[in-house]
């Protein structure tokens, strides 16, 4: 009697992708494809516009000009910590510069998270291709979204140099301060990209949660305005830690809180790894749903 053996592919286990080497190896192997897709997505955002990619520079400059006029001249808003800093005291940018730091970083987070649930679901032709590494799509989304803060921060520093006359040396620490935010965006984008395929309503929920989070994050106000009894709980928000430390090194010329920043880097790296592992675990089932 002849036996018939049916071979099936063994489903991937989550623990197979819980190693940083697996994530870094995947990104390294597809780095050329990631760079190609990222540049193409940045160009396609302004496809057909007369000024093209120049809008990536004009948008932050226009935004900074509007905020300076509205908050600096019309509302005459002031930032509590800026008023105690000699360099910014009495200037029209005492509110605008701290606000613009928070705005640029939160805009990056918001754009990445809001786009994540549709980044795979909107590209069924890529998902159905066996040889295409769909895990790079969330990475491309985050990297293309990083263009805005990468333009905003230099504009902010140039404005500070023109108005105040110098840029603090601690501004060189900005990449380290912003690193946890990038890792969180990678992790959540991988996770939400997979969830968005199986649960299409997730994109609407994420938009609402992002709007709520904006008011729970010190974007429009300093964290010192929060009552002391609530401030400890408030600082559990990773965005609050990143934004406050970014203001410290870019504007106030002080060192970041290395303890909380170090803890946040470790936790954000774990977030990125878990998001990647979850995406790779559910990757096989994506083509059955899209």
KOLMIKE-277275 format. One record per residue (C-alpha): residue in three letters; chain; z, x, y. Coordinates in Angstrom, 2 decimals, always signed. Example, Ala and Ser with C-alpha at 12.3 -4.5 7.8 and 13.67 -1.06 7.14 Angstrom:
BEGIN
<pt type="ALA" mol="A" pz="+7.80" px="+12.30" py="-4.50"/>
<pt type="SER" mol="A" pz="+7.14" px="+13.67" py="-1.06"/>
***
This chain:
BEGIN
<pt type="UNK" mol="A" pz="+0.00" px="+0.00" py="+0.00"/>
<pt type="UNK" mol="A" pz="-1.05" px="+1.45" py="+3.32"/>
<pt type="UNK" mol="A" pz="+1.46" px="+1.32" py="+6.15"/>
<pt type="UNK" mol="A" pz="+0.30" px="+0.69" py="+9.68"/>
<pt type="UNK" mol="A" pz="+2.28" px="+2.51" py="+12.34"/>
<pt type="UNK" mol="A" pz="+2.15" px="+1.14" py="+15.88"/>
<pt type="UNK" mol="A" pz="+3.06" px="+3.68" py="+18.52"/>
<pt type="UNK" mol="A" pz="+4.41" px="+2.48" py="+21.83"/>
<pt type="UNK" mol="A" pz="+5.36" px="+4.49" py="+24.87"/>
<pt type="UNK" mol="A" pz="+9.09" px="+5.05" py="+25.11"/>
<pt type="UNK" mol="A" pz="+10.52" px="+3.48" py="+28.26"/>
<pt type="UNK" mol="A" pz="+11.85" px="+5.98" py="+30.74"/>
<pt type="UNK" mol="A" pz="+15.58" px="+6.35" py="+31.05"/>
<pt type="UNK" mol="A" pz="+17.24" px="+6.42" py="+34.43"/>
<pt type="UNK" mol="A" pz="+19.12" px="+9.62" py="+33.68"/>
<pt type="UNK" mol="A" pz="+15.84" px="+11.49" py="+33.16"/>
<pt type="UNK" mol="A" pz="+15.25" px="+11.34" py="+36.91"/>
<pt type="UNK" mol="A" pz="+18.80" px="+11.98" py="+38.09"/>
<pt type="UNK" mol="A" pz="+18.16" px="+15.66" py="+38.59"/>
<pt type="UNK" mol="A" pz="+17.09" px="+17.10" py="+41.97"/>
<pt type="UNK" mol="A" pz="+14.60" px="+19.34" py="+40.18"/>
<pt type="UNK" mol="A" pz="+12.62" px="+16.31" py="+38.96"/>
<pt type="UNK" mol="A" pz="+12.34" px="+14.86" py="+42.46"/>
<pt type="UNK" mol="A" pz="+11.49" px="+18.19" py="+44.12"/>
<pt type="UNK" mol="A" pz="+8.96" px="+19.00" py="+41.40"/>
<pt type="UNK" mol="A" pz="+7.23" px="+15.67" py="+41.90"/>
<pt type="UNK" mol="A" pz="+7.01" px="+16.19" py="+45.67"/>
<pt type="UNK" mol="A" pz="+5.81" px="+19.77" py="+45.29"/>
<pt type="UNK" mol="A" pz="+3.09" px="+18.86" py="+42.78"/>
<pt type="UNK" mol="A" pz="+1.69" px="+16.17" py="+45.05"/>
<pt type="UNK" mol="A" pz="+2.25" px="+17.88" py="+48.41"/>
<pt type="UNK" mol="A" pz="-1.47" px="+18.06" py="+49.21"/>
<pt type="UNK" mol="A" pz="-1.93" px="+14.38" py="+48.42"/>
<pt type="UNK" mol="A" pz="+1.13" px="+13.49" py="+50.50"/>
<pt type="UNK" mol="A" pz="-0.19" px="+15.47" py="+53.47"/>
<pt type="UNK" mol="A" pz="-3.62" px="+13.85" py="+53.15"/>
<pt type="UNK" mol="A" pz="-2.27" px="+10.29" py="+52.98"/>
<pt type="UNK" mol="A" pz="+0.22" px="+10.90" py="+55.80"/>
<pt type="UNK" mol="A" pz="-2.42" px="+12.19" py="+58.21"/>
<pt type="UNK" mol="A" pz="-4.73" px="+9.33" py="+57.26"/>
<pt type="UNK" mol="A" pz="-2.02" px="+6.72" py="+57.86"/>
<pt type="UNK" mol="A" pz="-1.12" px="+8.18" py="+61.25"/>
<pt type="UNK" mol="A" pz="-4.78" px="+8.11" py="+62.28"/>
<pt type="UNK" mol="A" pz="-5.36" px="+4.58" py="+60.96"/>
<pt type="UNK" mol="A" pz="-2.50" px="+3.16" py="+63.03"/>
<pt type="UNK" mol="A" pz="-4.55" px="+3.65" py="+66.18"/>
<pt type="UNK" mol="A" pz="-7.98" px="+3.31" py="+64.65"/>
<pt type="UNK" mol="A" pz="-10.42" px="+1.80" py="+67.12"/>
<pt type="UNK" mol="A" pz="-8.20" px="+2.52" py="+70.14"/>
<pt type="UNK" mol="A" pz="-9.85" px="+4.44" py="+72.97"/>
<pt type="UNK" mol="A" pz="-6.98" px="+6.91" py="+73.24"/>
<pt type="UNK" mol="A" pz="-6.48" px="+7.18" py="+69.48"/>
<pt type="UNK" mol="A" pz="-3.56" px="+9.37" py="+68.34"/>
<pt type="UNK" mol="A" pz="-2.70" px="+10.08" py="+71.98"/>
<pt type="UNK" mol="A" pz="-0.70" px="+6.83" py="+71.84"/>
<pt type="UNK" mol="A" pz="+1.82" px="+8.69" py="+69.67"/>
<pt type="UNK" mol="A" pz="+2.71" px="+10.67" py="+72.79"/>
<pt type="UNK" mol="A" pz="+2.12" px="+7.98" py="+75.39"/>
<pt type="UNK" mol="A" pz="+4.37" px="+5.37" py="+73.73"/>
<pt type="UNK" mol="A" pz="+7.58" px="+7.45" py="+73.96"/>
<pt type="UNK" mol="A" pz="+6.75" px="+8.56" py="+77.50"/>
<pt type="UNK" mol="A" pz="+6.13" px="+4.98" py="+78.64"/>
<pt type="UNK" mol="A" pz="+9.31" px="+3.83" py="+76.89"/>
<pt type="UNK" mol="A" pz="+11.37" px="+6.56" py="+78.56"/>
<pt type="UNK" mol="A" pz="+9.92" px="+5.66" py="+81.96"/>
<pt type="UNK" mol="A" pz="+10.67" px="+1.94" py="+81.54"/>
<pt type="UNK" mol="A" pz="+14.24" px="+2.57" py="+80.37"/>
<pt type="UNK" mol="A" pz="+14.84" px="+4.98" py="+83.26"/>
<pt type="UNK" mol="A" pz="+13.69" px="+2.40" py="+85.80"/>
<pt type="UNK" mol="A" pz="+15.44" px="-0.63" py="+84.28"/>
<pt type="UNK" mol="A" pz="+18.76" px="+0.92" py="+83.29"/>
<pt type="UNK" mol="A" pz="+18.92" px="+3.75" py="+85.82"/>
<pt type="UNK" mol="A" pz="+17.66" px="+2.09" py="+89.01"/>
<pt type="UNK" mol="A" pz="+17.86" px="-1.67" py="+88.50"/>
<pt type="UNK" mol="A" pz="+20.98" px="-2.16" py="+86.36"/>
<pt type="UNK" mol="A" pz="+22.55" px="+1.16" py="+87.41"/>
<pt type="UNK" mol="A" pz="+24.08" px="+1.49" py="+83.96"/>
<pt type="UNK" mol="A" pz="+26.26" px="+4.49" py="+83.18"/>
<pt type="UNK" mol="A" pz="+27.44" px="+6.12" py="+79.96"/>
<pt type="UNK" mol="A" pz="+31.16" px="+6.72" py="+79.68"/>
<pt type="UNK" mol="A" pz="+30.86" px="+10.23" py="+78.25"/>
<pt type="UNK" mol="A" pz="+27.96" px="+11.10" py="+80.52"/>
<pt type="UNK" mol="A" pz="+30.05" px="+10.26" py="+83.56"/>
<pt type="UNK" mol="A" pz="+32.67" px="+12.78" py="+82.42"/>
<pt type="UNK" mol="A" pz="+30.00" px="+15.46" py="+82.00"/>
<pt type="UNK" mol="A" pz="+29.27" px="+17.38" py="+85.20"/>
<pt type="UNK" mol="A" pz="+25.57" px="+17.82" py="+84.42"/>
<pt type="UNK" mol="A" pz="+24.91" px="+14.10" py="+84.09"/>
<pt type="UNK" mol="A" pz="+27.52" px="+12.66" py="+86.44"/>
<pt type="UNK" mol="A" pz="+26.01" px="+10.59" py="+89.22"/>
<pt type="UNK" mol="A" pz="+22.43" px="+10.81" py="+87.92"/>
<pt type="UNK" mol="A" pz="+20.18" px="+7.88" py="+87.16"/>
<pt type="UNK" mol="A" pz="+19.78" px="+9.16" py="+83.60"/>
<pt type="UNK" mol="A" pz="+23.50" px="+8.91" py="+82.81"/>
<pt type="UNK" mol="A" pz="+22.65" px="+5.92" py="+80.62"/>
<pt type="UNK" mol="A" pz="+19.01" px="+6.53" py="+79.74"/>
<pt type="UNK" mol="A" pz="+19.25" px="+9.87" py="+77.93"/>
<pt type="UNK" mol="A" pz="+22.10" px="+8.93" py="+75.54"/>
<pt type="UNK" mol="A" pz="+20.45" px="+5.58" py="+74.90"/>
<pt type="UNK" mol="A" pz="+17.07" px="+7.18" py="+74.25"/>
<pt type="UNK" mol="A" pz="+18.57" px="+9.44" py="+71.56"/>
<pt type="UNK" mol="A" pz="+19.97" px="+6.44" py="+69.72"/>
<pt type="UNK" mol="A" pz="+16.80" px="+4.45" py="+70.25"/>
<pt type="UNK" mol="A" pz="+14.52" px="+7.16" py="+68.81"/>
<pt type="UNK" mol="A" pz="+16.62" px="+7.69" py="+65.69"/>
<pt type="UNK" mol="A" pz="+17.24" px="+4.01" py="+65.00"/>
<pt type="UNK" mol="A" pz="+13.56" px="+3.20" py="+65.58"/>
<pt type="UNK" mol="A" pz="+12.68" px="+5.73" py="+62.88"/>
<pt type="UNK" mol="A" pz="+15.17" px="+4.19" py="+60.44"/>
<pt type="UNK" mol="A" pz="+14.14" px="+0.63" py="+61.26"/>
<pt type="UNK" mol="A" pz="+10.42" px="+1.31" py="+60.85"/>
<pt type="UNK" mol="A" pz="+10.90" px="+3.04" py="+57.49"/>
<pt type="UNK" mol="A" pz="+13.18" px="+0.35" py="+56.06"/>
<pt type="UNK" mol="A" pz="+11.16" px="-2.62" py="+57.32"/>
<pt type="UNK" mol="A" pz="+7.92" px="-1.23" py="+55.88"/>
<pt type="UNK" mol="A" pz="+9.41" px="-0.12" py="+52.56"/>
<pt type="UNK" mol="A" pz="+9.30" px="-3.49" py="+50.69"/>
<pt type="UNK" mol="A" pz="+5.53" px="-3.77" py="+51.22"/>
<pt type="UNK" mol="A" pz="+4.47" px="-0.14" py="+50.93"/>
<pt type="UNK" mol="A" pz="+3.68" px="-0.51" py="+47.21"/>
<pt type="UNK" mol="A" pz="+3.17" px="-4.28" py="+46.97"/>
<pt type="UNK" mol="A" pz="+0.37" px="-4.11" py="+49.55"/>
<pt type="UNK" mol="A" pz="-1.55" px="-1.48" py="+47.59"/>
<pt type="UNK" mol="A" pz="-2.22" px="-3.00" py="+44.13"/>
<pt type="UNK" mol="A" pz="-5.36" px="-0.89" py="+43.69"/>
<pt type="UNK" mol="A" pz="-3.25" px="+2.29" py="+43.70"/>
<pt type="UNK" mol="A" pz="-0.59" px="+0.85" py="+41.39"/>
<pt type="UNK" mol="A" pz="-3.11" px="-0.10" py="+38.71"/>
<pt type="UNK" mol="A" pz="-4.53" px="+3.41" py="+38.62"/>
<pt type="UNK" mol="A" pz="-2.78" px="+5.22" py="+35.79"/>
<pt type="UNK" mol="A" pz="-3.36" px="+8.68" py="+37.25"/>
<pt type="UNK" mol="A" pz="-2.21" px="+7.87" py="+40.78"/>
<pt type="UNK" mol="A" pz="+1.39" px="+8.92" py="+41.63"/>
<pt type="UNK" mol="A" pz="+2.62" px="+5.77" py="+43.37"/>
<pt type="UNK" mol="A" pz="+5.98" px="+7.44" py="+44.04"/>
<pt type="UNK" mol="A" pz="+4.37" px="+9.25" py="+46.97"/>
<pt type="UNK" mol="A" pz="+3.66" px="+6.02" py="+48.87"/>
<pt type="UNK" mol="A" pz="+7.26" px="+5.60" py="+50.14"/>
<pt type="UNK" mol="A" pz="+7.27" px="+9.31" py="+51.06"/>
<pt type="UNK" mol="A" pz="+4.07" px="+8.88" py="+53.07"/>
<pt type="UNK" mol="A" pz="+5.58" px="+5.87" py="+54.84"/>
<pt type="UNK" mol="A" pz="+8.66" px="+7.85" py="+55.90"/>
<pt type="UNK" mol="A" pz="+6.68" px="+10.90" py="+57.03"/>
<pt type="UNK" mol="A" pz="+4.28" px="+8.81" py="+59.10"/>
<pt type="UNK" mol="A" pz="+7.25" px="+6.99" py="+60.64"/>
<pt type="UNK" mol="A" pz="+8.79" px="+10.34" py="+61.58"/>
<pt type="UNK" mol="A" pz="+6.02" px="+10.90" py="+64.14"/>
<pt type="UNK" mol="A" pz="+7.84" px="+8.73" py="+66.70"/>
<pt type="UNK" mol="A" pz="+11.15" px="+10.66" py="+66.78"/>
<pt type="UNK" mol="A" pz="+9.29" px="+13.96" py="+66.49"/>
<pt type="UNK" mol="A" pz="+7.58" px="+13.07" py="+69.77"/>
<pt type="UNK" mol="A" pz="+10.58" px="+11.34" py="+71.39"/>
<pt type="UNK" mol="A" pz="+13.06" px="+14.18" py="+70.97"/>
<pt type="UNK" mol="A" pz="+10.89" px="+16.86" py="+72.65"/>
<pt type="UNK" mol="A" pz="+10.13" px="+14.40" py="+75.47"/>
<pt type="UNK" mol="A" pz="+13.86" px="+13.81" py="+75.82"/>
<pt type="UNK" mol="A" pz="+14.63" px="+17.55" py="+75.96"/>
<pt type="UNK" mol="A" pz="+11.85" px="+18.17" py="+78.48"/>
<pt type="UNK" mol="A" pz="+13.19" px="+15.33" py="+80.66"/>
<pt type="UNK" mol="A" pz="+16.66" px="+16.85" py="+80.41"/>
<pt type="UNK" mol="A" pz="+15.30" px="+20.26" py="+81.39"/>
<pt type="UNK" mol="A" pz="+13.50" px="+18.82" py="+84.42"/>
<pt type="UNK" mol="A" pz="+16.39" px="+16.66" py="+85.63"/>
<pt type="UNK" mol="A" pz="+19.41" px="+18.78" py="+84.74"/>
<pt type="UNK" mol="A" pz="+17.84" px="+22.22" py="+84.69"/>
<pt type="UNK" mol="A" pz="+18.76" px="+23.39" py="+81.20"/>
<pt type="UNK" mol="A" pz="+18.89" px="+22.41" py="+77.54"/>
<pt type="UNK" mol="A" pz="+22.10" px="+23.20" py="+75.63"/>
<pt type="UNK" mol="A" pz="+21.79" px="+25.82" py="+72.92"/>
<pt type="UNK" mol="A" pz="+23.37" px="+23.39" py="+70.46"/>
<pt type="UNK" mol="A" pz="+20.12" px="+21.38" py="+70.55"/>
<pt type="UNK" mol="A" pz="+18.87" px="+23.82" py="+67.90"/>
<pt type="UNK" mol="A" pz="+21.22" px="+22.05" py="+65.48"/>
<pt type="UNK" mol="A" pz="+19.31" px="+18.77" py="+65.77"/>
<pt type="UNK" mol="A" pz="+17.33" px="+19.25" py="+62.51"/>
<pt type="UNK" mol="A" pz="+20.59" px="+19.65" py="+60.57"/>
<pt type="UNK" mol="A" pz="+22.12" px="+16.60" py="+62.25"/>
<pt type="UNK" mol="A" pz="+19.06" px="+14.41" py="+61.56"/>
<pt type="UNK" mol="A" pz="+18.62" px="+15.63" py="+57.96"/>
<pt type="UNK" mol="A" pz="+20.98" px="+12.96" py="+56.47"/>
<pt type="UNK" mol="A" pz="+19.00" px="+10.20" py="+58.21"/>
<pt type="UNK" mol="A" pz="+15.73" px="+11.45" py="+56.68"/>
<pt type="UNK" mol="A" pz="+17.30" px="+11.63" py="+53.20"/>
<pt type="UNK" mol="A" pz="+18.67" px="+8.09" py="+53.54"/>
<pt type="UNK" mol="A" pz="+15.25" px="+6.82" py="+54.59"/>
<pt type="UNK" mol="A" pz="+13.64" px="+8.46" py="+51.56"/>
<pt type="UNK" mol="A" pz="+16.19" px="+7.00" py="+49.16"/>
<pt type="UNK" mol="A" pz="+16.13" px="+3.47" py="+50.59"/>
<pt type="UNK" mol="A" pz="+12.33" px="+3.50" py="+50.86"/>
<pt type="UNK" mol="A" pz="+11.95" px="+4.35" py="+47.17"/>
<pt type="UNK" mol="A" pz="+14.47" px="+1.69" py="+46.21"/>
<pt type="UNK" mol="A" pz="+13.09" px="-1.06" py="+48.47"/>
<pt type="UNK" mol="A" pz="+9.48" px="-0.24" py="+47.59"/>
<pt type="UNK" mol="A" pz="+10.25" px="-1.11" py="+43.99"/>
<pt type="UNK" mol="A" pz="+12.41" px="-4.12" py="+44.81"/>
<pt type="UNK" mol="A" pz="+9.73" px="-5.44" py="+47.17"/>
<pt type="UNK" mol="A" pz="+7.26" px="-5.69" py="+44.28"/>
<pt type="UNK" mol="A" pz="+9.57" px="-7.79" py="+42.10"/>
<pt type="UNK" mol="A" pz="+11.26" px="-9.73" py="+44.91"/>
<pt type="UNK" mol="A" pz="+8.80" px="-10.52" py="+47.70"/>
<pt type="UNK" mol="A" pz="+11.43" px="-12.22" py="+49.88"/>
<pt type="UNK" mol="A" pz="+13.26" px="-8.92" py="+50.28"/>
<pt type="UNK" mol="A" pz="+11.09" px="-7.90" py="+53.25"/>
<pt type="UNK" mol="A" pz="+12.31" px="-10.89" py="+55.28"/>
<pt type="UNK" mol="A" pz="+15.93" px="-10.20" py="+54.38"/>
<pt type="UNK" mol="A" pz="+15.57" px="-6.54" py="+55.37"/>
<pt type="UNK" mol="A" pz="+14.21" px="-7.45" py="+58.81"/>
<pt type="UNK" mol="A" pz="+17.25" px="-9.64" py="+59.53"/>
<pt type="UNK" mol="A" pz="+19.70" px="-7.03" py="+58.22"/>
<pt type="UNK" mol="A" pz="+18.04" px="-4.32" py="+60.31"/>
<pt type="UNK" mol="A" pz="+18.39" px="-6.39" py="+63.47"/>
<pt type="UNK" mol="A" pz="+22.06" px="-6.97" py="+62.69"/>
<pt type="UNK" mol="A" pz="+22.61" px="-3.28" py="+61.98"/>
<pt type="UNK" mol="A" pz="+21.15" px="-2.37" py="+65.37"/>
<pt type="UNK" mol="A" pz="+24.06" px="-4.09" py="+67.13"/>
<pt type="UNK" mol="A" pz="+26.58" px="-2.53" py="+64.73"/>
<pt type="UNK" mol="A" pz="+25.26" px="+0.95" py="+65.55"/>
<pt type="UNK" mol="A" pz="+26.05" px="+2.75" py="+68.84"/>
<pt type="UNK" mol="A" pz="+22.52" px="+2.59" py="+70.20"/>
<pt type="UNK" mol="A" pz="+23.19" px="+0.70" py="+73.43"/>
<pt type="UNK" mol="A" pz="+26.80" px="+1.81" py="+73.87"/>
<pt type="UNK" mol="A" pz="+29.10" px="+4.77" py="+73.11"/>
<pt type="UNK" mol="A" pz="+31.37" px="+4.55" py="+70.11"/>
<pt type="UNK" mol="A" pz="+34.34" px="+5.06" py="+72.45"/>
<pt type="UNK" mol="A" pz="+33.99" px="+1.41" py="+73.51"/>
<pt type="UNK" mol="A" pz="+34.99" px="+0.31" py="+70.00"/>
<pt type="UNK" mol="A" pz="+38.75" px="-0.45" py="+69.71"/>
<pt type="UNK" mol="A" pz="+40.69" px="+2.42" py="+68.17"/>
<pt type="UNK" mol="A" pz="+41.84" px="+0.26" py="+65.28"/>
<pt type="UNK" mol="A" pz="+38.22" px="-0.47" py="+64.27"/>
<pt type="UNK" mol="A" pz="+36.69" px="+2.91" py="+65.05"/>
<pt type="UNK" mol="A" pz="+37.46" px="+4.45" py="+61.66"/>
<pt type="UNK" mol="A" pz="+35.73" px="+1.60" py="+59.84"/>
<pt type="UNK" mol="A" pz="+32.89" px="+1.74" py="+62.33"/>
<pt type="UNK" mol="A" pz="+32.22" px="+5.40" py="+61.57"/>
<pt type="UNK" mol="A" pz="+31.49" px="+4.54" py="+57.95"/>
<pt type="UNK" mol="A" pz="+28.07" px="+3.59" py="+59.26"/>
<pt type="UNK" mol="A" pz="+25.93" px="+6.69" py="+58.54"/>
<pt type="UNK" mol="A" pz="+23.63" px="+5.86" py="+61.44"/>
<pt type="UNK" mol="A" pz="+26.59" px="+5.98" py="+63.81"/>
<pt type="UNK" mol="A" pz="+27.52" px="+9.45" py="+62.56"/>
<pt type="UNK" mol="A" pz="+23.97" px="+10.77" py="+62.96"/>
<pt type="UNK" mol="A" pz="+23.42" px="+9.27" py="+66.42"/>
<pt type="UNK" mol="A" pz="+26.79" px="+10.36" py="+67.82"/>
<pt type="UNK" mol="A" pz="+26.39" px="+13.92" py="+66.52"/>
<pt type="UNK" mol="A" pz="+22.80" px="+14.04" py="+67.80"/>
<pt type="UNK" mol="A" pz="+24.05" px="+13.14" py="+71.28"/>
<pt type="UNK" mol="A" pz="+26.76" px="+15.77" py="+71.01"/>
<pt type="UNK" mol="A" pz="+24.37" px="+18.64" py="+70.26"/>
<pt type="UNK" mol="A" pz="+21.39" px="+17.48" py="+72.36"/>
<pt type="UNK" mol="A" pz="+23.18" px="+16.22" py="+75.49"/>
<pt type="UNK" mol="A" pz="+26.83" px="+17.23" py="+75.64"/>
<pt type="UNK" mol="A" pz="+26.35" px="+20.80" py="+74.37"/>
<pt type="UNK" mol="A" pz="+29.14" px="+20.49" py="+71.81"/>
<pt type="UNK" mol="A" pz="+29.30" px="+21.25" py="+68.10"/>
<pt type="UNK" mol="A" pz="+28.83" px="+18.34" py="+65.68"/>
<pt type="UNK" mol="A" pz="+31.66" px="+17.13" py="+63.48"/>
<pt type="UNK" mol="A" pz="+30.87" px="+19.46" py="+60.60"/>
<pt type="UNK" mol="A" pz="+33.24" px="+17.79" py="+58.15"/>
<pt type="UNK" mol="A" pz="+31.80" px="+14.29" py="+58.39"/>
<pt type="UNK" mol="A" pz="+28.27" px="+15.68" py="+58.71"/>
<pt type="UNK" mol="A" pz="+28.69" px="+17.77" py="+55.55"/>
<pt type="UNK" mol="A" pz="+30.02" px="+14.78" py="+53.62"/>
<pt type="UNK" mol="A" pz="+27.16" px="+12.64" py="+54.91"/>
<pt type="UNK" mol="A" pz="+24.55" px="+15.22" py="+53.84"/>
<pt type="UNK" mol="A" pz="+25.93" px="+15.20" py="+50.30"/>
<pt type="UNK" mol="A" pz="+26.01" px="+11.40" py="+50.15"/>
<pt type="UNK" mol="A" pz="+22.54" px="+11.04" py="+51.67"/>
<pt type="UNK" mol="A" pz="+21.13" px="+13.55" py="+49.16"/>
<pt type="UNK" mol="A" pz="+22.66" px="+11.42" py="+46.39"/>
<pt type="UNK" mol="A" pz="+21.07" px="+8.34" py="+48.00"/>
<pt type="UNK" mol="A" pz="+17.64" px="+9.99" py="+47.95"/>
<pt type="UNK" mol="A" pz="+18.06" px="+11.05" py="+44.32"/>
<pt type="UNK" mol="A" pz="+19.21" px="+7.61" py="+43.18"/>
<pt type="UNK" mol="A" pz="+16.38" px="+5.91" py="+45.06"/>
<pt type="UNK" mol="A" pz="+13.83" px="+8.21" py="+43.44"/>
<pt type="UNK" mol="A" pz="+15.37" px="+7.68" py="+39.98"/>
<pt type="UNK" mol="A" pz="+15.33" px="+3.89" py="+40.35"/>
<pt type="UNK" mol="A" pz="+11.70" px="+3.91" py="+41.47"/>
<pt type="UNK" mol="A" pz="+10.60" px="+6.12" py="+38.58"/>
<pt type="UNK" mol="A" pz="+12.59" px="+3.98" py="+36.13"/>
<pt type="UNK" mol="A" pz="+10.84" px="+0.78" py="+37.30"/>
<pt type="UNK" mol="A" pz="+7.46" px="+2.42" py="+37.90"/>
<pt type="UNK" mol="A" pz="+5.97" px="+1.29" py="+34.57"/>
<pt type="UNK" mol="A" pz="+6.56" px="-2.37" py="+35.36"/>
<pt type="UNK" mol="A" pz="+4.97" px="-2.36" py="+38.81"/>
<pt type="UNK" mol="A" pz="+1.41" px="-2.82" py="+37.58"/>
<pt type="UNK" mol="A" pz="+2.42" px="-5.96" py="+35.66"/>
<pt type="UNK" mol="A" pz="+3.63" px="-7.68" py="+38.84"/>
<pt type="UNK" mol="A" pz="+1.31" px="-6.67" py="+41.69"/>
***
